[in-house]
Amino acid sequence: MTFLAKFERNFLFGLTRAFAMFFIFTTLVGLLIGGLVVLVNQTGNQSNKVEPQEVIDILKPSLPVENAEPTAVQTPSKPQAKRLPLGLKLPFILQKHFSDPNNMETLINWLSAVPHQQQQTFLDEMAAAVTQAEKEHIAPFDAINTYHELKKEKLAAEEISAAAQKEAWLWYAGAIGSGIVIIALFSLILVLLAIERNTRTDGE
């Protein structure tokens, strides 16, 4: 076996094999870490729940309940009174505040912007905010309007986050595809090296 043949077999083949294994291992680790990062970001999303205390913190100090006027949620007069969508229940504490057809119309408009599966939660959270507001001697309609604004902001933030997560998963899917191609190419190099080594005679 000549010096060049020994150099090629003992050094270049080994170097190429180590280089290929390094890239295969690095690609696998990168895909694993990338998947964990995307998964953690998805599971770590903040809830869109509005706590009653969040509403109170914004409103304090406010007018006493007896001075409150429910004009903020009213809309122009409607000839017919509307009801909540089928399956939704208006909590008892909200019923007196939305007995007016105009206020009910506004509430229905608000609900139309809320995902269907979260509409009852919207009403329940609003009721909790109003309950806490009355305990704190804060105008109920101030609490209702403030809750609506907070909820709207959180729903919008959740929608943006969901879109970002979807984009992240698309990028990760593309990375998986690229990773498979890279692994396949370097695996092919290892196979060719093995074939070359096994087909050579000892005299070469």
Secondary structure, DSSP 8 states (H G I E B T S, - for coil): --HHHHHIIIIIHHHHHHHHHHHHHHHHHHHHHHHHHHHHHHHT-------HHHHHHHH-S---GGG--TTTT--S--SS-----TT----HHHHTTS-SHHHHHHHHHHHHTS-GGGHHHHHHHHHHHHHHHHHTT--HHHHHHHHHHHHHHHHHHHHHHHHHHHHHHHHHHHHHHHHHHHHHHHHHHHHHHHHHHHHS-TT-
